[in-house]
Amino acid sequence: MERVVEKLQQVRIFLAGDAAHTMTSYRGQGANSGIADVHNLAWKLAAVINGKAGRGLLETYDVERLPVGRKAARESANTSGEGGLLDARKSLWTVWLMIGVLPMLLGWGYKYVSDAIVPEATAESKWFWWWNVPWSISSLVLGLNGSPGTRVPHIWVQYEGQKISTLDLFGKNFVLIARSNGKSWCEAANKLSSELGIEVKAYRAGPTGDLSDPKREWDAAAGIASQGAVLVRPDGFVAWRVQNQLGDLKNRLEAVLKQVLTT
């Protein structure tokens, strides 16, 4: 019922989906896990093939996705009977387990830890955990709070006269979103994008930002301070979160991008 490979990468060969992990069918985690595997791998392959990243970036595929596949397979097996299907005899226990893994069933509820994710400074992250992380279901249950390694959170904004989700901004390139007064971050991102040839789209979210957010919902959803910003990878996962505008912003952002792309 539960089978997971030892490695997802062997030199030029990458495994995903059923070739990487098999699990019980009734909970739908097999399809979700397979799609997420390829979603994680595709942008990394494209970056390396196009000469924008080092081969070390490809090694983060195994580091990030293998633990998720193992967890999904294990949790599927824990709530199944001998035949791999839902066992009604332990229905109450199954319901309890299902509630516990609900975030992963929806494709969230896990966090990547790899060289392609830049962790926050310890003191900074603890401070903003208490004061800036929103007390919401998406943050506390699904883990969508803007911290590095998690999926970027969703809010509705107005952009160029249209109502869009922040999720509509991701998928093709790196994206940096700062608060309304984050013009310096956006300028740094634009300069760096031009110099390195790596497209980084930059936006300001807030009452007077490119992304109109009158209630400042992005600040709470992403857990950023007045001078903060988040850098999001093409797969929609937060690569870096910063809370200040100290020092040479372009150099700081360049160091982060080089770490993510040449790990």
C-alpha positions as CSV (number, residue, x, y, z in Angstrom):
1,M,0.0,0.0,0.0
2,E,2.8,2.4,0.9
3,R,5.9,2.6,-1.2
4,V,8.3,5.5,-1.6
5,V,11.6,5.7,-3.4
6,E,14.9,6.3,-1.6
7,K,15.9,9.2,-3.9
8,L,14.0,11.3,-6.4
9,Q,17.1,12.2,-8.4
10,Q,19.9,10.1,-9.9
11,V,22.2,12.3,-11.9
12,R,20.0,13.2,-15.0
13,I,17.0,11.1,-14.0
14,F,14.2,12.6,-11.9
15,L,11.2,10.7,-10.5
16,A,7.8,12.1,-9.8
17,G,4.2,11.0,-9.2
18,D,3.5,7.3,-9.0
19,A,7.1,6.5,-10.1
20,A,8.2,8.2,-6.8
21,H,5.5,7.2,-4.4
22,T,2.4,5.0,-4.3
23,M,-0.3,5.2,-1.7
24,T,-3.9,4.4,-1.0
25,S,-6.2,5.8,-3.7
26,Y,-9.3,7.0,-1.8
27,R,-7.7,10.1,-0.2
28,G,-6.4,11.7,-3.4
29,Q,-2.9,12.4,-2.1
30,G,-1.2,10.5,-4.9
31,A,-2.4,12.9,-7.6
32,N,-1.8,15.9,-5.5
33,S,1.7,14.8,-4.6
34,G,2.6,14.0,-8.2
35,I,1.4,17.4,-9.5
36,A,3.3,19.1,-6.7
37,D,6.4,17.2,-7.5
38,V,6.5,18.4,-11.1
39,H,5.5,21.9,-10.1
40,N,8.5,22.0,-7.8
41,L,10.9,20.5,-10.4
42,A,9.8,22.3,-13.6
43,W,11.0,25.8,-12.8
44,K,14.3,24.5,-11.5
45,L,14.9,22.5,-14.7
46,A,14.0,25.6,-16.8
47,A,16.4,27.8,-14.8
48,V,19.3,25.4,-15.2
49,I,18.7,24.6,-18.9
50,N,18.5,28.4,-19.7
51,G,21.7,29.1,-17.8
52,K,20.1,31.1,-15.0
53,A,20.9,28.7,-12.2
54,G,23.6,26.2,-11.1
55,R,23.0,22.5,-11.1
56,G,22.9,22.6,-7.3
57,L,19.4,24.0,-7.6
58,L,18.2,20.6,-9.0
59,E,19.4,18.8,-5.8
60,T,16.9,20.8,-3.8
61,Y,14.1,18.9,-5.6
62,D,14.9,15.7,-3.6
63,V,15.5,17.6,-0.4
64,E,12.2,19.4,-0.6
65,R,9.8,16.9,-2.1
66,L,10.9,13.5,-0.7
67,P,9.9,14.3,2.9
68,V,6.5,15.4,1.6
69,G,6.0,12.3,-0.4
70,R,6.9,10.1,2.6
71,K,4.5,11.9,4.9
72,A,1.6,11.8,2.4
73,A,2.1,8.0,1.9
74,R,2.4,7.3,5.6
75,E,-0.7,9.3,6.5
76,S,-2.7,7.6,3.7
77,A,-1.7,4.2,5.1
78,N,-2.5,5.1,8.7
79,T,-6.2,5.7,7.8
80,S,-6.7,2.7,5.6
81,G,-7.7,-0.9,6.1
82,E,-5.9,-4.0,4.9
83,G,-7.1,-3.6,1.3
84,G,-5.9,0.0,1.2
85,L,-9.4,1.5,1.3
86,L,-11.3,3.3,4.1
87,D,-11.9,1.0,7.0
88,A,-15.3,1.8,8.5
89,R,-14.5,-0.2,11.7
90,K,-12.1,2.5,12.8
91,S,-14.2,5.4,11.4
92,L,-13.8,7.7,14.4
93,W,-10.1,7.3,14.4
94,T,-10.0,7.9,10.7
95,V,-12.1,11.1,11.0
96,W,-9.6,12.4,13.6
97,L,-6.7,11.6,11.4
98,M,-8.3,13.1,8.4
99,I,-8.8,16.4,10.3
100,G,-5.2,16.4,11.2
101,V,-4.0,16.0,7.6
102,L,-6.6,18.2,6.0
103,P,-4.0,20.9,5.1
104,M,-1.9,18.3,3.1
105,L,-5.1,17.0,1.4
106,L,-5.6,20.5,0.1
107,G,-2.0,20.7,-1.1
108,W,-0.7,22.8,1.8
109,G,0.4,22.1,5.4
110,Y,4.1,21.5,4.8
111,K,7.2,23.7,4.7
112,Y,10.3,23.3,2.5
113,V,13.7,23.5,4.1
114,S,16.6,23.6,1.7
115,D,19.4,25.8,0.3
116,A,16.8,27.3,-2.1
117,I,15.0,28.8,0.9
118,V,16.6,31.6,2.9
119,P,15.6,31.4,6.6
120,E,14.9,34.5,8.6
121,A,17.2,35.7,11.4
122,T,16.1,34.0,14.6
123,A,15.4,37.2,16.6
124,E,13.5,38.7,13.7
125,S,11.3,35.7,13.0
126,K,10.4,35.2,16.7
127,W,9.4,38.8,17.1
128,F,7.1,38.8,14.0
129,W,5.6,35.4,14.9
130,W,4.0,37.0,17.9
131,W,3.0,40.3,16.4
132,N,2.5,40.0,12.7
133,V,1.3,36.4,12.0
134,P,-2.5,36.6,11.5
135,W,-4.8,34.7,13.7
136,S,-6.7,33.1,10.8
137,I,-7.4,29.5,9.6
138,S,-5.2,30.0,6.6
139,S,-2.3,31.0,8.8
140,L,-2.7,28.8,11.9
141,V,-4.2,25.7,10.2
142,L,-2.8,25.7,6.7
143,G,0.5,27.3,7.5
144,L,0.0,30.1,4.9
145,N,1.7,33.0,6.9
146,G,4.4,34.2,4.6
147,S,7.3,32.5,6.3
148,P,10.1,31.2,4.1
149,G,9.5,27.7,2.7
150,T,5.7,28.0,2.8
151,R,3.2,28.7,0.0
152,V,2.6,32.3,-0.5
153,P,-0.8,33.5,1.0
154,H,-3.8,34.7,-1.0
155,I,-5.6,38.0,-0.6
156,W,-7.8,39.9,-3.1
157,V,-6.3,43.1,-4.6
158,Q,-7.0,45.5,-7.3
159,Y,-4.4,45.6,-10.1
160,E,-4.7,47.7,-13.2
161,G,-8.4,48.1,-12.7
162,Q,-9.1,44.4,-12.1
163,K,-9.8,42.4,-9.0
164,I,-7.2,39.6,-8.8
165,S,-5.7,37.2,-6.3
166,T,-2.1,37.6,-5.3
167,L,-1.7,34.0,-6.5
168,D,-2.3,35.2,-10.0
169,L,1.1,37.0,-9.9
170,F,3.1,33.8,-9.5
171,G,4.1,31.0,-11.9
172,K,6.6,32.3,-14.4
173,N,9.3,34.2,-12.6
174,F,10.4,35.5,-9.2
175,V,8.1,38.0,-7.6
176,L,8.8,40.5,-4.8
177,I,6.0,42.1,-3.0
178,A,6.6,44.9,-0.5
179,R,4.3,47.3,1.4
180,S,3.1,50.6,0.0
181,N,6.3,52.4,1.2
182,G,8.5,49.7,-0.2
183,K,9.5,51.7,-3.3
184,S,13.2,51.1,-2.5
185,W,12.8,47.3,-2.6
186,C,11.0,47.5,-6.0
187,E,13.7,49.8,-7.4
188,A,16.4,47.3,-6.2
189,A,14.5,44.4,-7.7
190,N,14.1,46.1,-11.1
191,K,17.8,47.1,-11.3
192,L,18.9,43.6,-10.3
193,S,16.6,42.0,-12.8
194,S,18.1,44.1,-15.6
195,E,21.7,43.4,-14.5
196,L,21.5,39.7,-13.9
197,G,19.0,38.9,-16.7
198,I,16.8,37.1,-14.2
199,E,13.2,38.4,-14.3
200,V,12.0,39.6,-10.9
201,K,8.6,41.3,-11.0
202,A,8.2,43.8,-8.1
203,Y,5.0,45.2,-6.6
204,R,3.9,47.3,-3.7
205,A,0.8,46.2,-1.8
206,G,-1.3,48.6,0.3
207,P,-3.6,51.6,0.1
208,T,-1.3,53.4,-2.3
209,G,0.5,50.5,-3.9
210,D,0.5,48.9,-7.4
211,L,-1.7,46.2,-5.8
212,S,-4.5,48.2,-4.1
213,D,-5.1,46.8,-0.7
214,P,-6.9,49.5,1.4
215,K,-7.2,47.4,4.5
216,R,-3.6,46.3,4.5
217,E,-4.5,42.7,4.4
218,W,-1.3,41.7,2.7
219,D,0.8,43.0,5.7
220,A,-1.0,40.6,8.0
221,A,-1.2,37.7,5.6
222,A,2.5,37.8,4.7
223,G,3.7,38.8,8.2
224,I,5.7,41.8,7.1
225,A,6.5,45.1,8.8
226,S,6.3,48.6,7.3
227,Q,9.6,48.2,5.5
228,G,9.3,44.5,4.8
229,A,9.0,42.4,1.6
230,V,8.7,38.8,0.5
231,L,10.5,37.2,-2.4
232,V,8.5,34.4,-4.0
233,R,9.8,31.6,-6.2
234,P,8.2,30.7,-9.6
235,D,6.5,27.8,-7.9
236,G,4.7,30.1,-5.4
237,F,6.8,29.3,-2.4
238,V,8.3,32.1,-0.3
239,A,12.1,32.1,-0.8
240,W,12.8,35.0,1.5
241,R,11.1,37.4,3.9
242,V,12.7,40.6,5.1
243,Q,11.5,43.1,7.6
244,N,13.7,46.2,7.0
245,Q,15.4,48.3,4.4
246,L,18.8,48.5,5.9
247,G,22.0,48.6,3.9
248,D,22.4,48.3,0.1
249,L,19.1,46.7,-0.9
250,K,20.2,45.6,-4.3
251,N,23.2,43.8,-2.9
252,R,21.1,42.1,-0.3
253,L,18.6,40.9,-2.8
254,E,21.4,39.8,-5.2
255,A,22.9,37.7,-2.4
256,V,19.6,36.0,-1.8
257,L,18.9,35.3,-5.5
258,K,22.4,33.8,-6.0
259,Q,21.9,31.6,-3.0
260,V,18.6,30.3,-4.3
261,L,19.8,29.8,-7.8
262,T,23.3,28.5,-7.3
263,T,22.9,26.3,-4.2
